[in-house]
Amino acid sequence: MVEIQRRVGAELDRIGSVIDELGVRFADAGEELALVGGPVRDAMIGRLQNDLDFTTSARPETTEKLVSGWADAVWDMGRDFGTIGCRKGPWQVEITTYRSESYDPSSRKPDVDFGDNLEGDLGRRDFSVNSMAVRVPSREFVDPYGGIVDLAERVLRTPGAPEDSFSDDPLRMMRAARFAAQLGFGVAPEVVEAMTAMAGRIEIISAERVRDELVKLVCAPHPRLGLTLLVDTGLASYVLPELPALALERDEHHRHKDVYEHTLTVLEQSIDLEGRLGGGPDFVSRFAALMHDVGKPKTRRFESGGTVTFHHHDVVGAKLTRKRMQALRFSNHDIDAVAKLVELHLRFHGYGSGEWTDSAVRRYVRDAGDQVERLHILTRADCTTRNQRKADRLRRTYDSLEERIARLSEEEELAAIRPDLDGNQIMEILGIGPGREVGQAYTWLLDLRMDEGPKTPEEAEAALRAWWAQRD
C-alpha cells in the first residue's frame, strides 16, 4: 500500500503543471475539480498515459469558459453528457460535470442527470478501482469505496451492489471482462454472480458499444481472462455465441481436441508472433485466431471407427465470421480481412513436406493478398500439438514455404502479380472491343502467369493468340 501511494505521488508530480494549473483556475471560480477514474488507477500502477479525466462541480458552459485561453484546443462533442474536451501540450483532457446516469429497461441510451458532489459521482462509476479521485490543486486523495485496497488485491468490485451497477449500465458487464483482460485482475464472486444472472440485459446495448468493448478486450495483454469470463457468465452467448459453441461435447472415445481450449491457445500463440507485423496489438490477427475454427460445430461428423471430421469448416467458418462481424458493425475492411484469414487458415496443410509447385505457391500468396503476413502468423499459431516432433516438423515445413515465398517474391514481385498483358493490349491483339471476352482473356492470362511465371510481351501475345484460336 505504501508503495502504491509513493508511486501515485511520483506520477502526480510528473503531471503537476497540468493538474495544478487547471485546479487553480476552477478553484478561483468557486468550482471543485478532481482527477478521477482511470488516470488515478493507472498512476497507482505506474502506467499513467496522456489522457486525463476530471470531474467537476461546474456545468459544461462554465467548464468551457474556464479552459478557453488555457488549452491549446477545445471541443464540446460530449456537451450533452456534461463533457468538455481540450488539449494542453501533449495532454488530452476531458472534464465532466458530476453526474448520475441510468438506463430505462428498454432503452439503449443513458439518461444523464448532473450531480452536486464528488462522492456521489464516484458512487455511480463502474468499479471501485475506477472510483478513486484526487482533488486538485490540493491533491487530496478520495477513496470512499476501497478502491486502493482492491487495486492492491488485484480484484474488480463494484462501488455498490453489482446488480444496481449493471442495471444502470449493462455494458459494465463487458467492461468487467475487458478490465480483467487489460489489468490481469480477478473478479469478485458477487460480481460474477450478478453478471451471470443479468447477462441477457446486454441485449439493450447497441452493437457498436459492444463491439468497441470487445476490440479492447481482444487487444488487451491477457485476453484469455476476459474471454473466459464472458463464456463462464453466459455473456458470450449474446455477444459472440460462436465462442462458447466451440466447447463441443467430446465423443466417448475423446478422439478430438477441446476446440474451445485449442482456440484460446491459438490466440495466445498468435499474440506471441504478432511482433512480425511491426506494431502493437493487432486486432485483425487476434480476432482471426479467435474465429478460425468457428465452423467446426456446424461441420462436425462422426465417422465409422469413432473418428471425427470437420470437412469444409474453413469455408463455413468464414461465412459465420462475416455474419457475426456484420452484426457487430465492424468495418468492411476488417470483415474482409478476418474472413479471408479464416477461409485460408487450412491451405498450408496441402503443402505436405514441400510438394507444392511454384504455381501453387504463387496462388497461395495471390489468394492471401495483403493478409499474407497475418496468414503466416495464424498458420504457425494453429499448431498446438503436444507432440514435439510433429510440432518441429510443421515449423520446419512452414519455414521452407516462407523461404520459397521470399525467393519468388524477390524474383517476381508476387504481391503485385498481374497478367503479362493488360486489357488494352488484349483488345488490340485480338481486335475486339470492351466486353466479357476481354475479362475471360485477362483471367486466362492470369492463370497462365500463375502456372508458368512471367513471360515476355512476345511470349504472352503468342500464347494469347493460340488460346483465342483454339477457343474459336
C-alpha positions in Angstrom: 0.0 0.0 0.0 2.8 2.4 0.9 4.5 1.6 -2.5 1.2 2.4 -4.3 0.9 5.8 -2.5 4.6 6.6 -3.3 4.0 5.7 -7.0 0.9 7.8 -7.3 2.7 10.8 -5.7 5.5 10.5 -8.3 3.1 10.3 -11.2 1.2 13.3 -10.0 4.4 15.3 -9.7 5.1 14.4 -13.3 1.8 15.9 -14.5 1.7 18.6 -11.8 2.0 21.5 -14.2 -1.3 20.5 -15.8 -3.4 19.4 -12.9 -2.3 22.2 -10.6 -2.9 25.0 -13.2 -6.3 23.6 -14.0 -7.2 23.1 -10.4 -6.3 26.7 -9.6 -8.5 28.0 -12.4 -11.5 26.1 -11.2 -10.9 26.9 -7.5 -10.6 30.6 -8.3 -14.0 30.4 -10.0 -15.5 28.7 -6.9 -15.7 25.3 -8.5 -14.4 21.9 -7.5 -12.2 19.8 -9.7 -10.7 16.3 -9.3 -8.6 13.9 -11.4 -10.8 10.8 -11.5 -11.1 7.2 -12.6 -8.7 5.5 -14.9 -5.9 8.1 -14.7 -5.8 7.7 -10.8 -5.8 3.9 -11.1 -3.1 4.0 -13.8 -1.0 6.4 -11.7 -1.1 3.9 -8.9 0.2 1.0 -11.1 2.8 3.2 -12.8 1.2 3.3 -16.3 -0.3 6.8 -16.5 -1.0 7.8 -20.1 -1.5 11.2 -21.7 -5.3 11.0 -21.4 -6.5 12.8 -18.2 -10.1 12.6 -17.0 -11.5 15.1 -14.5 -14.8 15.6 -12.8 -16.2 18.9 -11.6 -19.0 20.8 -9.9 -19.0 23.2 -12.9 -21.6 22.9 -15.6 -20.4 22.4 -19.1 -20.8 26.0 -20.2 -18.7 27.1 -17.2 -16.0 24.5 -17.8 -15.7 25.6 -21.4 -15.1 29.2 -20.3 -12.5 28.2 -17.7 -10.4 26.1 -20.2 -10.7 28.6 -23.0 -7.5 30.6 -23.2 -5.6 28.0 -21.2 -6.0 25.0 -23.5 -4.4 24.8 -26.9 -7.7 23.5 -28.4 -11.2 22.9 -27.0 -14.1 20.7 -28.3 -17.6 20.1 -27.0 -18.9 17.0 -28.7 -19.8 15.5 -25.3 -21.6 18.5 -24.1 -25.0 16.7 -23.9 -23.3 14.3 -21.4 -21.7 17.1 -19.5 -18.2 16.7 -21.0 -15.9 19.3 -22.4 -12.6 18.1 -24.0 -9.4 20.0 -24.6 -5.7 19.6 -25.4 -2.9 21.2 -23.4 0.5 20.3 -24.9 0.8 16.5 -25.0 -2.2 16.1 -22.7 -5.7 15.1 -23.8 -8.1 16.3 -21.2 -11.8 15.6 -20.6 -13.7 17.4 -17.9 -17.2 16.1 -16.9 -19.7 17.6 -14.6 -20.7 15.5 -11.6 -23.4 13.2 -12.8 -25.5 10.2 -12.4 -26.8 8.1 -15.3 -29.2 5.2 -15.6 -30.9 3.1 -18.3 -34.6 2.7 -18.9 -35.0 -1.1 -19.2 -36.0 -0.8 -22.9 -33.5 2.0 -23.8 -30.1 1.9 -25.3 -29.1 5.4 -24.3 -28.4 6.6 -20.8 -30.4 9.3 -19.1 -28.0 11.9 -17.7 -28.6 14.0 -14.6 -26.0 16.3 -13.2 -24.9 15.7 -9.6 -23.6 18.1 -6.9 -20.8 16.3 -5.1 -17.7 14.2 -5.8 -18.7 11.2 -3.6 -22.0 10.8 -5.4 -20.2 10.9 -8.7 -17.8 8.3 -7.6 -20.6 6.0 -6.4 -22.1 5.8 -9.9 -18.9 4.5 -11.5 -18.3 1.0 -12.7 -15.7 -0.5 -10.4 -14.1 0.6 -7.1 -10.6 0.8 -8.7 -12.1 3.4 -11.0 -13.9 5.2 -8.2 -10.9 6.9 -6.8 -10.1 10.6 -7.2 -7.5 13.3 -6.4 -8.9 16.7 -5.7 -6.8 19.5 -7.3 -5.0 21.7 -6.7 -4.9 20.3 -3.0 -4.1 16.7 -4.2 -6.4 15.3 -1.5 -7.0 11.6 -2.2 -10.6 10.5 -2.1 -11.5 6.8 -2.0 -14.9 6.1 -0.4 -15.3 2.6 -1.8 -11.9 1.0 -1.0 -10.5 1.1 -4.5 -6.9 1.3 -3.3 -7.4 -2.0 -1.4 -9.0 -3.7 -4.4 -6.1 -2.4 -6.5 -3.6 -3.9 -4.2 -5.5 -7.2 -4.1 -6.0 -7.1 -7.9 -9.7 -7.6 -7.8 -12.7 -5.9 -9.5 -15.6 -5.0 -7.4 -18.5 -2.5 -7.9 -18.8 0.5 -5.6 -22.3 -0.6 -4.6 -24.4 -3.7 -5.3 -23.3 -5.1 -8.7 -26.9 -5.7 -9.7 -27.6 -1.9 -9.3 -24.4 -1.1 -11.3 -25.2 -3.4 -14.1 -28.8 -2.4 -14.2 -27.8 1.2 -14.6 -25.4 0.4 -17.5 -25.3 -3.3 -18.7 -22.2 -2.6 -20.7 -20.3 -2.6 -17.4 -20.5 -6.4 -17.5 -18.5 -6.3 -20.7 -16.1 -3.8 -19.1 -15.6 -6.2 -16.2 -14.2 -8.7 -18.7 -12.3 -6.0 -20.5 -10.6 -4.7 -17.4 -9.8 -8.3 -16.3 -8.0 -8.7 -19.7 -6.3 -5.4 -19.5 -5.1 -5.4 -15.9 -4.8 -9.2 -15.2 -7.2 -8.8 -12.3 -9.7 -11.3 -10.8 -13.4 -10.5 -10.5 -15.2 -10.7 -7.1 -17.6 -13.6 -6.8 -20.6 -11.4 -6.3 -19.8 -9.5 -9.5 -19.5 -12.8 -11.4 -22.8 -13.9 -9.9 -24.6 -10.7 -11.0 -23.1 -10.9 -14.5 -24.4 -14.5 -14.8 -27.9 -13.6 -13.6 -28.1 -10.4 -15.7 -26.3 -11.5 -18.9 -29.4 -11.0 -21.0 -29.5 -7.3 -20.2 -26.6 -6.8 -22.6 -29.1 -7.0 -25.4 -30.3 -3.5 -24.9 -26.8 -2.1 -25.6 -26.0 -1.0 -29.1 -23.9 -3.3 -31.3 -21.3 -0.5 -31.7 -20.7 -0.2 -28.0 -20.4 -3.9 -27.5 -18.0 -4.1 -30.5 -15.8 -1.4 -29.0 -15.5 -3.2 -25.7 -14.8 -6.5 -27.5 -12.0 -4.9 -29.5 -10.4 -3.5 -26.3 -10.7 -6.9 -24.7 -9.2 -8.8 -27.6 -6.3 -6.3 -27.8 -5.6 -6.4 -24.1 -2.5 -8.1 -22.6 -4.5 -11.0 -21.2 -7.5 -11.6 -23.5 -8.0 -15.2 -22.2 -9.1 -13.9 -18.8 -11.7 -11.7 -20.3 -13.0 -14.2 -22.9 -13.2 -16.9 -20.3 -15.3 -14.6 -18.1 -17.6 -13.8 -21.0 -18.1 -17.5 -21.6 -18.5 -18.6 -18.0 -21.1 -15.9 -17.2 -23.1 -16.5 -20.4 -22.4 -13.1 -21.8 -20.6 -14.6 -24.8 -23.8 -16.4 -25.8 -25.3 -12.9 -26.5 -22.3 -11.0 -27.9 -20.1 -13.7 -29.5 -22.1 -17.0 -29.5 -19.6 -18.7 -31.8 -17.1 -18.8 -29.0 -19.0 -20.9 -26.3 -20.2 -23.1 -29.2 -16.6 -24.3 -29.6 -16.8 -26.1 -26.2 -18.0 -29.2 -28.1 -19.2 -32.3 -26.2 -16.4 -34.8 -26.7 -17.2 -38.1 -28.2 -17.0 -41.1 -25.9 -13.5 -42.0 -27.2 -12.1 -38.5 -26.7 -10.7 -38.6 -30.2 -10.8 -34.9 -31.0 -9.3 -31.9 -29.2 -11.2 -29.5 -27.0 -11.8 -26.9 -29.7 -12.5 -24.1 -27.3 -9.2 -24.5 -25.4 -7.4 -25.0 -28.6 -8.8 -21.7 -29.9 -7.6 -19.8 -26.8 -4.2 -21.3 -27.1 -4.0 -20.3 -30.8 -5.0 -16.8 -29.8 -2.1 -16.6 -27.3 0.4 -18.1 -29.7 -0.7 -15.6 -32.4 -0.1 -12.8 -29.9 3.4 -14.1 -29.3 4.1 -13.9 -33.1 2.4 -10.5 -33.9 5.7 -8.7 -33.4 6.3 -9.8 -37.0 3.8 -7.2 -38.0 5.9 -4.4 -36.5 3.3 -2.7 -34.4 1.4 -3.1 -31.2 -1.7 -5.3 -30.6 -3.2 -6.3 -33.9 -7.0 -6.8 -33.7 -7.4 -8.5 -37.1 -4.7 -11.1 -36.4 -6.1 -11.8 -33.0 -9.7 -12.0 -34.0 -8.9 -14.3 -36.9 -7.2 -16.6 -34.4 -10.3 -16.5 -32.2 -12.7 -17.2 -35.0 -10.6 -19.6 -37.2 -12.4 -22.8 -36.0 -16.0 -21.4 -35.5 -17.1 -23.5 -38.5 -16.4 -26.8 -36.6 -19.6 -27.1 -34.7 -21.7 -27.0 -37.9 -19.4 -29.4 -39.8 -18.7 -32.0 -37.1 -19.4 -35.5 -38.3 -18.8 -38.8 -36.5 -17.4 -41.4 -39.0 -17.1 -45.2 -38.6 -14.4 -46.2 -36.2 -15.1 -43.3 -34.0 -13.2 -40.7 -36.0 -14.5 -37.1 -36.1 -14.3 -34.9 -39.1 -14.8 -31.2 -39.7 -14.8 -31.0 -43.5 -15.0 -27.5 -45.0 -15.1 -25.9 -41.6 -12.8 -23.2 -43.1 -15.4 -22.1 -45.6 -18.3 -22.4 -43.2 -16.3 -20.5 -40.5 -15.5 -17.7 -42.9 -19.2 -17.2 -43.6 -20.1 -17.3 -39.8 -17.3 -14.8 -39.1 -18.5 -12.4 -41.7 -22.1 -12.6 -40.4 -21.0 -12.1 -36.8 -18.8 -9.1 -37.6 -21.5 -7.5 -39.7 -23.9 -7.9 -36.7 -21.3 -6.1 -34.5 -21.0 -3.3 -37.1 -17.3 -3.8 -38.0 -15.9 -2.0 -41.0 -16.0 -3.8 -44.3 -12.2 -3.7 -44.3 -11.9 -5.6 -41.0 -14.6 -8.1 -42.0 -13.0 -8.9 -45.3 -9.5 -9.3 -43.7 -10.7 -11.6 -40.9 -13.0 -13.7 -43.1 -10.2 -14.2 -45.6 -7.8 -15.4 -42.9 -10.4 -17.8 -41.5 -11.1 -19.2 -45.0 -7.4 -19.7 -45.8 -6.1 -21.0 -42.5 -6.0 -24.6 -43.6 -4.5 -24.0 -47.0 -0.9 -24.6 -45.8 -1.7 -28.2 -44.9 -1.9 -29.1 -48.6 1.8 -28.2 -48.8 2.8 -31.6 -47.3 6.5 -31.7 -47.0 7.1 -29.2 -49.8 5.4 -30.8 -52.8 3.8 -27.6 -54.0 4.9 -26.3 -57.3 5.9 -22.7 -57.8 2.5 -22.2 -59.3 0.8 -23.3 -56.1 3.0 -21.0 -54.0 2.1 -18.1 -56.3 -1.6 -18.9 -55.8 -1.2 -19.1 -52.0 0.3 -15.6 -52.0 -2.2 -14.3 -54.5 -5.2 -15.5 -52.6 -3.9 -14.1 -49.3 -3.2 -10.8 -50.8 -2.4 -8.1 -48.3 -3.1 -10.6 -45.4 -0.2 -12.9 -46.2 1.9 -11.9 -43.2 -1.1 -12.4 -40.9 -1.8 -15.7 -42.6 1.8 -16.8 -41.7 1.1 -15.9 -38.1 -2.3 -17.7 -37.9 -1.0 -20.8 -39.6 2.0 -21.1 -37.2 -0.2 -20.3 -34.2 -2.6 -23.0 -35.2 -0.1 -25.7 -34.2 -1.0 -26.7 -30.6 0.1 -30.3 -30.7 2.0 -31.6 -27.6 4.0 -34.0 -29.9 7.2 -32.0 -30.1 8.5 -34.0 -33.1 5.3 -33.2 -35.1 5.5 -29.5 -34.0 9.1 -29.2 -35.1 8.3 -30.8 -38.4 5.4 -28.4 -39.1 7.6 -25.4 -38.1 10.4 -26.5 -40.5 7.9 -27.1 -43.3 6.4 -23.6 -42.9 9.9 -22.1 -42.7 10.5 -23.8 -46.1 7.3 -22.3 -47.5 8.1 -18.8 -46.3 11.6 -19.1 -47.8 10.1 -20.1 -51.1 7.6 -17.2 -51.0 10.5 -14.8 -50.2 12.6 -16.1 -53.1 9.7 -16.0 -55.6 8.7 -12.5 -54.3 12.2 -11.2 -54.9 12.2 -12.7 -58.4 8.6 -11.9 -59.5 7.1 -9.3 -57.1 4.4 -11.8 -56.1 2.3 -9.3 -54.1 1.6 -7.4 -57.4 1.1 -10.3 -59.8 -0.8 -9.2 -62.9 -1.2 -10.8 -66.3 1.7 -10.0 -68.7 -0.8 -8.1 -70.9 -3.4 -5.5 -69.8 -6.9 -5.0 -71.1 -6.0 -2.5 -73.8 -3.2 -4.8 -75.1 -5.7 -7.8 -75.2 -8.2 -5.8 -77.2 -5.6 -4.6 -79.6 -4.1 -8.1 -80.2 -7.4 -9.8 -80.6 -9.2 -7.0 -82.4 -12.1 -6.9 -80.0 -13.8 -4.2 -78.1 -14.7 -3.9 -74.4 -16.8 -6.8 -73.1 -16.9 -10.2 -71.4 -14.4 -11.7 -73.7 -11.7 -9.3 -72.6 -12.3 -10.4 -69.0 -12.1 -14.0 -70.0 -8.8 -13.4 -71.8 -7.5 -11.5 -68.8 -8.4 -14.3 -66.4 -6.8 -16.9 -68.7 -3.6 -14.9 -68.9 -3.6 -14.5 -65.1 -3.8 -18.3 -64.7 -1.0 -18.7 -67.2 1.1 -16.3 -65.2 0.4 -18.2 -62.0 1.2 -21.6 -63.6 4.3 -20.7 -65.6 5.6 -17.5 -64.2 6.4 -14.2 -66.0 6.6 -14.1 -69.8 7.9 -11.5 -72.3 5.3 -9.5 -74.1 6.0 -11.5 -77.2 5.6 -14.8 -75.5 2.4 -13.7 -73.8 1.0 -12.4 -77.1 1.7 -15.8 -78.8 0.1 -17.7 -76.0 -2.9 -15.4 -76.1 -3.4 -15.8 -79.9 -3.1 -19.6 -79.6 -5.7 -19.7 -76.8 -8.0 -17.4 -78.8 -7.7 -19.6 -81.9 -8.3 -22.8 -80.0 -11.3 -21.1 -78.3 -12.8 -20.1 -81.7 
